[in-house]
Structure formats: structure tokens, C-alpha cells
């Protein structure tokens, strides 16, 4: 029977009660254990208002600790919801009350920051209504992307540690026709495969929209002539999605809840934990909302339809993308001639991909690093794996410009952080240092200091890097007053991404890769912003 509801309940007001519990979830032919909030996967849509005060009472009925992190929200750090960093977590049987003023508007989400609960259903959408209504649309839908697997998250992590190719069903063979002998030799030398795009794939994942798999025939209904706002949230654990509605252009109006100048595209890639708001004006009929996994091992599907009961036919899965020399950080774009493709300067292939002498002294060299990108380059203009060769318009970070002017601030200092890993051993880190506890040396910022942070990806995987409690400005070619503000940035394989951060939220904040198993394997750090300004609370009990 087609589903015409959105897939989750909705809560609003000054006092909101949430309860975390064990659950059983089924979609299509897959069924298994899950964590539900208020009885549903995903949990309820929280609809708040800019300027209100909110109290969120969260009760944990599990037999293990839990938590909720309010992703993208500006709030006192003791209510950020990261166990061991900003609060102790919520013990079994306990209720914790998060209390803070709502200082912003836009599209956000919430999820567990305990163990691997987020993979198993403990997440949901969060919309903050603007104090000023937006006249550009007539209807408003949340489109929350995620995945479901019947395999326990800890079992997935164990399988990845034994062999990171466990979930791969589409690897190139040694005689693959699209690779030259020289390229095959290089890939073999690195014990890697050019189709190693995603750690966990459609082999075990069912891709969900608002908690519904493709077999559920989810419908979002509109009336002909309406303009529809879609609040697209990537609430998955491990999946980059390519979003398109074939035949329907999308006008991007927000990125990570922040207003940007309108830009019309036909497709965009959304990293884990990013959000994009788009406005569409679909013609009468049924249109497929397609969330195709970046490795093209499956898709989430819903129908945007003006005829209830009519299901749109989604397109077939496209060809699997293949990693290139640029993804190895092997050469700059000038040598390439064409973004990411072609062989360019063959001399650069003499580089040893494990030459750790190329790394700065503050990067810890050891078994946690199995690859060094010899020539990492700024890849802010790269639209995402598999989208650089399509015929239609694809969003790039370089297309984004802040709608409101940023304050004018000179940068006080620069900082470089290296994203490091050993894929074979499934070890992930910042600067070669695996996160173990808050007592590790944190990244320190002075309160109100402005820092330019350059992220250098030494690995061959894209990493969505998220900073809690702040927005940073992408250094994307826009003038500094119009650099777009985001809370999560994709750093492309073998590439760099740079942002400007004004550290004006005091406290201790998590900073991590939002690929859940990468974070869990050590790709996390704490950002400490000190001193506290006069009157700012220093702990949950203050």
C-alpha cells in the first residue's frame, strides 16, 4: 500500500519529551534490531521557532548509555550532547534535560553520539522556523536520507577491520579493461582498488527516505503550480548521496541551514551530515526523487506527485565511478588538463605513495598512515565522485555564496590539519593521532580568535568533516564577506579544503569525520575554545 505520510511524527513547543528505546524495524526484505525515539525510526521531526527557549527532556530506556547531539545548533556546550566531551551521557533509566535559547533558523537534524546507535535508527530531523516567513514556496517537506542494515553496527565495524572490502561487490579485477598496465601496477602497489568508493554498500544497506525504502513507495504530494521546498538532510551513517529529480530543476536556497544566493542545478552530492534546502516547481504528474549512493550500489526513492497513488519510475543505477590519479593526490589540475582524468605528467607516478617525509613534523607517522598524497590540491570546485562528467548542471562548493554579508575580520593565524588513515587496518585519524579521550591534546583556539584552517586529505576517500557548536566560512573563491557558512565540509580524496573560523562559542567541542565508522575508529578531536567570557556557564551544573 503506498505511503502518503512523511514517515515520522512532529513535535513543537517549549517542552518536548523524547524517549529512546529498543525497536524492531523492517523495510522491503530486510528486518532487524533498531533504536527508536518516541517509537519511530527515524524519530520525530522537531519543529522549533527562532527566538524561543526550548527544554528537551530525553529519557533513556535502553540498557546502555545514550545521548542526543543537536547537529548544527548554536548552544551552550554542556547541552551539545557528546558523552565524554561536553556531558557524561544519559545513563539507562535516566532523563536529561537540554535547555537553550533558539538562536537561528533553518534545516538541521539530531542524532545519538553514543556508540554506533546512529546507524541503527537513533536520529531525526529538526526544522527551525524563521522569524520572517519566506514567500518563495507554497509547500514544505523534509527529505531525510539514511540507511538500514539488519547487521549490528559493531558487527559491521568488526568486518571492516578484518577486511575493508567486505561489503564490496563491484571491484575491478586485475585485468579490468579500463585501466592501463601502469595504473594497475600502482593500484596493486597500494593494495587498493579504484572502485573502493564506499566502506559499506547496498550489499547490506537499504537506502531510506524518511524511514522508507524503495519498496515502500513513499509519496510527497503537491498541487500543480505549487512551489515546493525540500529540506534535504543526509542523516546516514556512511553514505554520500547524489540527489536529482529527473526533469525537475532544483534551486538551492540554503546550505547547512544558512541562506545562500539562489543557484539552479539538476543534481548535487550531499555528504553525511550536510543539509541542502531546494525549491522546485514540478509540472503536473509524478516525479522521482532519487538519492543514488555515490558508489551506485543502490538508491533511496520517493515520488513527488500531484496524483496521490501514482508512483514515479526511478532511473536505472548509473555506472560505478572509478577513482583517478587526482584522487590519489598525484597531480595538480593544471597537469591534468581535465578535472580528475587523463594521465597528465607521468613523471609524478614515480612518487612512493607511502613517502611520509612529505608530511609536516607535527603529523605522527606510524602504522596508522598507509598513504601520503604527494601533490594534494584545492578541490573545492569538484562536484563529487561520478558527477564531474555528467551533461547537466551539478552543484559545486564554488557555486555557494552567503546571502547575508559576513562581518569583516582579518585572519589571526593559519592552521593545517591532515586527514590520515590506513584503510587496510581500518585506522583513521587527524594528523596520524587516533582520538582516545578528551585528555588528549585538544586543538586550542582563543575565544573570538579568527583562524584559517586548511584540511589536507592524505587518503583516497572523501571525508565529511564536522565541527560542533560553530559555523565556519568556506574559502571557496567568494569574497570574504560572502563566503558561505557551513558546519560540515566534504574534503575530496587527495585534496584540500580551507575554511575561516571565528571561535566565538566557548567550551569543548567535538571535531570529527562524520563517516560514523571513521569517527569510531579514531578520526576525531576536541576543539577547546577559551577563555570563557564573563558570565558564560562553564559546566552543566553551573
N, C-alpha and C positions, 0 to 999 in steps of 0.2 A: 504494500500500500504506500503510495507516495507520501513523503513527509512534507507538510507545508509550514510547520513551525520552525523557529530558529534553532531549536536544539537545546536551549537552556532557559532557566527562569531568569527573572530580573529583580534586583533589589536596589532600593534607594532610601534616602532619608539620613538622619543624623546618627541613628543607632542601627547597626547592621550586625546580624548574628550569623556566623558561619560555623559549620561542624564538619570535621574531617573524619571519614570512616572508610572501612574496607568495603569493597563493592565487587560485583561481577559484571563484566562488560562484554557485549557481543556486537560484532558488525560483520556482515557478509558471512563467510565461513569461519571466521576467527573469533575465539572466545577465551576469556581468561580473567585473572585477578586484576583489579584496578583499585585506585584510591579515588573516592568521590567526595565532593564538597557539597553539602546540602542534598545529597542523594543523586547527583548527576555528574556525568563526565561529558564535556567539560563542566566545571562548576558554574554558578550563576553569573550573569552579567551584572556588574556593579555599576550603577549609573549615578554619578555624583555631580555636584554643581560647583563651578568655580566660585570661591569666596565662602563656601560653607565650612563648618567644622564637622568632622566625622569621627565616630567611635566604632571600631570594627572589633567585635568580640569573637575570638576564634577559639573554638573548643576542639581539642584533640581526643578522639575516641579510639585511636589506634593503640597497638601495644608497643609502639616505638615513638621516639620524639618526632615532632613535625614543626612546620613553620609556614608563614606566607611572606613573600617578598613582593612589594608593590612596585612593579617594574616600570621605571621611568618617572616615578613620582618624586617631587621635591619635598622632603620632610625631615624632621629631626632624626639623626642617625640611629638612635636607640629604637626607632619604630620601622627601620628598614627591613628587618626580618631575616638577617643572616646569622644562623647559630654560630657562636664562637667568635664572631666579628663584632656584631652590634647588639646581640642579646643572647641569652642562654638557650633559646629554643623553647618549644612548648612540650612539656612532659606529658606522657599518657594520662588522660583523665583531667588535665588542667585546661583552664581558659586564660588566654592572654588578650588584653585589650590594647589595640593600636589606636592612638588618638592624635590627630594632627589637623591643622587647617589645610584646606584645598587651595593651592596657590597657582593653579594652572588650568588649562583645558586641553582637550584633545583625546586621542585614542591610545590606550595603554593596555597592560594586562597584569595578571598576578599569578604567582606560582610558588610551589614549595622550594625552599633552599635546603632541604634536609635529604641526605642520602641521594637516591635516584628516583624519588617519588614523582617528580615532574613527568618522567617518562610514562608513568602508569596512571595518568589521569588527573593529577593534582595541579590544576591550572584553570584559568578562566579569564574572560575579557573584562576590561574596565574602561568606561567612557565617561569623560568629564565634560559636561555641557558648558559652552562658553557663556559668559555673562551677556554677550551680544550675539543674538541669533544670526545665522548665516543664510541669506536669501537664495543661495545658488542651487539649492536642491529641494526636492519635494518629499523624498523618502530616504530612510536611513537604515542600513543593515550592517551588522557586524559579520565579518567573514573570518572566522578563527581557524587557522590551519594547524594541523597536528598529525601525529601518527599513533597507531595502536599496534602492539605486538603481544601475542599470548605468552612470549618468553619473559621470564622475570628479568628486570633490568640488571640485577647483579650477575645473572647467568650470561647476559649479553656481554657485559664487561669482561667476564672470565674468558669467553670465546674470543674476544678481540685481543686479549693479552696472549692467548695461545697462538693466534694467527690472525692478523688484521684483515686477511682476505676471506674470513669465514663466511660473510654474507654476500660475497661477490659471485654472481652467476654469469658475468658478461665480460670476462677478462680476455685480452688479446693473447693469442698463442705466440710462440717464438717465431712462427712463420707468417704472422699476420701480414697481409699484403700491403697495408697502408704504412708500414714502417720500413725504412731502409735498413740494410745490414748494420751500418754505423750507429743508427739510432737504437736498434735492438741491443747492440753491444752495450751502449750507455745505460739503457734501462736495466739490463741484466746486471751490470756492474753495481748499480744502486739497489739491486734486489727489489725493484719496484716495477709497477705496471702502469702504462699510460692511460689505462681506463680505471685506475684506482681513484674514483671520484668521491665516493661516499663510503664511510665505515660500515653503516647499517643501511640496508636497502629494502626494496619492495619484496625481496625474498622472504622477509619476515614481517615487514610493515604493511599495514593497510593505511592509506593516507586519508585523513579526515577533514571535512569542512563542518564546523560547528558540531563536532562529535559524530558526524555521519560519513560512512564510507560510500564509495561509488554505487554500491548495490542498494543503498537506502533511497536513492532518487530524491535528494533534498531539493526543495524548490524555494526560491525567493521571488515573490510575486510583485509585479508592478503594473501600473495602468499605462497604456500607450500615451506618449507625450511627456511622461514624468522624467525628471532628472533624479537619479538615484545616487546617493552617497554610499560607497562601500568602504567600510573601515577594516582594512585587511591587516591581520595580526599573524605573524609567524610564531605560534606557541608550541612548535615542535621541539623535540629533544635534539635531533641530529640532521634535519633535512632543510637544505636550501630549495626553495620552490621558484619556478618560473611561472609567472601569472599572466594569463591572457584570456580575453573573451573574444574568440574569433569573430571578426566583422564589426566589433564594437570598440571604438577608440576610448581610451581612458585618460581623463585629465587629472594629473596628480596635484593635490592641493595641500597635503601635509606629509611630512616625513617624521616618524617618531613623535607624533603629536604636535609638531611645530609647523606653523604656517610657512609655506614656500610659494614663490611665484608659480602660477599655473604652467604646467608643461604637459602637452598632449603626447601620449605614447600608445603603442599597440601591445607592448609586453614589458615586464620588468622582473628582475630577480629580487627576491626578498630573503635576506639571511635570517637565521634563527634569532628571534627576539626583536627584530625590526618591525615597524608598522608603517604602512602607507595608506593614506586616505585618497580615494579617487572619486570623481564624479563621472557617471556615464549617462548617456541619453539613448537607451536601446530602442530600436524600432519594434513595432508590434510583432510578437512571436516569442519563440523560446531560444535562449542563447546559453551556451555552455560556459560557465566559469571554470577555467582549467587551472589547477595548481599542479604543474608537472614537476616531479622531483628532478633535481639538477642532473642526476645520473640516468634519468629517464627509465627508471625501473618501475614506475607506477605514477599514478596521479590521483589527486583529490578532485572531485567533480560536484558541481551543483548546477541547477538550472535557474537562470534569471528569466522569468516567463511572465507574459501578460495573459496566459491561458492556463489557469490552475489545472493541474493534471497532465499537462503537456511536458514531456521530458526532452531536453535538448540532447542531440547526439554529439558526444565529445570527439575531437580529432584523435587519430591514432598517435601512439607514442612516437616521438621522433628518434632519429639516430643518436646513439650514445656519443657524447663528445669525447675527444681524445686529448690528453694533456700534451703540451708543446714545450719547446725549448724555453719560451718566456716563463712558463710555469715552473721551470727549474731555476729561474733567476739567472739564466745563462747569457742573456744579451739584452742590450737596450733596444728600444723601439726603432731608433734611427737605423740600427744594423738590420732590423727585421724587414724594413720596407712595409710590411703589413702586420698589423697588431697580432702578435702571438703566433704567427705562422710563417712558413718559409724557413730556410736554414740559415740565412744571413752569413755572418763571419764564422766559417768553420773552425778558425783558429781557436775560438773561445771554447770549443769542445774539448780542448786539452786539459781544462780545469779538472782537478780532483774534487768531486762533489762532497768530499769529507775533509777538505782542507781547512781545519779550524784556525789556522794562522790568520785567516781573513776576518776573524771575529775580534771585536774590541776586548780589552783586557778584563772588563767587568762581567763578561759572559763566562759562566762556569763551564769549562769543557770537560766532557766525560761521556759515559755510556748513554746519557740522556740525549745526546745530539748525534744523529747519523747523517745529517745533510747540512751543507752550507751553500746558500745561493751566492755564486761568485759575483754576479752583477745585478743585485736587486734594483728595480726601477719603480718610480711612481706609477701606479696602475689605477689611479682614481677615475680614469676615463674608460676603464674596461667594464663592459656591461655584465660580465659573469660568464662562466664556462658554458659553451654551447650557444651563446647569444651574440657572439661577435660576427657571425656570418649570415644571420637571418636577413631577409629582404626588408622587413618592416622596421618601424621606429622602436628603439629599445632605450629605456632609461639608463643613464649613467650618473654617477655622483656629480660629475662636472656639469650636469644639467640643473642642479639644485641651487636655488638662491633664496636666502631668507627674505620673507615678505616684510618683516619689520626690521628696522636698522639696529644692528648690534651697537653697544656702547663702544666708543673709540678707546682702545687700550693698546699700548705698546707691549710686546712680549718681554718679560723679565729675564727668562733663560730658556734654553733648549734641553731636551732630554731624548735619549734614544732607547727604545725597548725592543729586544729581539724575541720573536716568537720561535720557539725551538721545539724539536721533538725527535724521537726515534720511533718511526712507525712500526718497525718490526717488533720492537719490545712494547709497543703501545705506551710510551712515556711522552708526556707533554709538559711544557714549562715556559716560563718567561726567563730570558737570559740564562738558560740552562739550569735554573734553580727551581726544583719542584716545590710547590707550596705544601707545607706540612702543618703550620699553625700560625696564629696571629703573632706569636713571639718572634717569628722570622723578621728579618729586617724589612720594614714596610717601605713603600715609595712615599717619601715625605714631601709635602707641599706646605709652604707658609700660607696662613689664611689670607685670602684675596690676592695671592700671587698669580701671575699670568705666565703659563708655561706652554711652549710649543713642543708637543710630544710626537716623535716620529716612530711609528711601529714598523719594524723590518721583519718580514715573514721569511724565515730561512727554510720553511717546509714547502711541500708540494700540495698542500691542502689549503683551501680558503678558510679563514678563521673569523667568525663574527665576535669582535671584542667589545665588551660592555663595561662601562663604568657606572657604578651605583651613585645615586644622590646628586648627580650633576648632568648638565648638558655641556657638550663641547662643540666647537665650531670646526667643521671640516675645512681644511686648507685645500680647496678644490679649484682654485683659479678665479673664484669670485672675489670682488674687492672685500677687504676685511670687514666692512660694515654690513655686508650681505652674505658672509659665509654661513651656510646652513647649519642649524643646531641639531645635533643628534645625541642619542645616548648609546648607540651601538653602531659600529662601523665594520664592514667586511674588509679584511686585509687579504688581497688576492695572493695566490701561490707565487712564491719568488718575487713578491712585490712589496712596495711600501705604501703606507697611508699616514697622513700627518693631520693632527688636529691642534687647535689652540684651546686651552682650558684655563678659565678663571676659577681658582679653587676657593669658592666663596660659600661652601657648605661645610661647617666644621664637624669633625668626628672621624671615625674609622669606616671606610667604605670598601666593599669588595670590588675587585677589578679582575675580570676573567674572560676566557673564551666561553661563548655561550653554547658551543657543542658540549652537551651535558657530560659525555664520557671523557672529553678532553679536560674539562674543568675537574672532574673527579680524579683524573689521572695526574693532576698537578698543575694545570695551566691556569693559575690563579695567583693573585697577590692582594695585599691590602694597601689601599691608599690612605694615608693619615694626614688630615688637614688640621693644623694647629697654628696659633693658639685659639682657644675659644674666645669669641668676642664677649664683652661684658654682658652678663645676663643669660647667656646661652646655656641650656641644661647639658650636663656632662655625662649623665647616665640615666637609665630608665627610672631610677629611683629619685633622681634629683628634682 
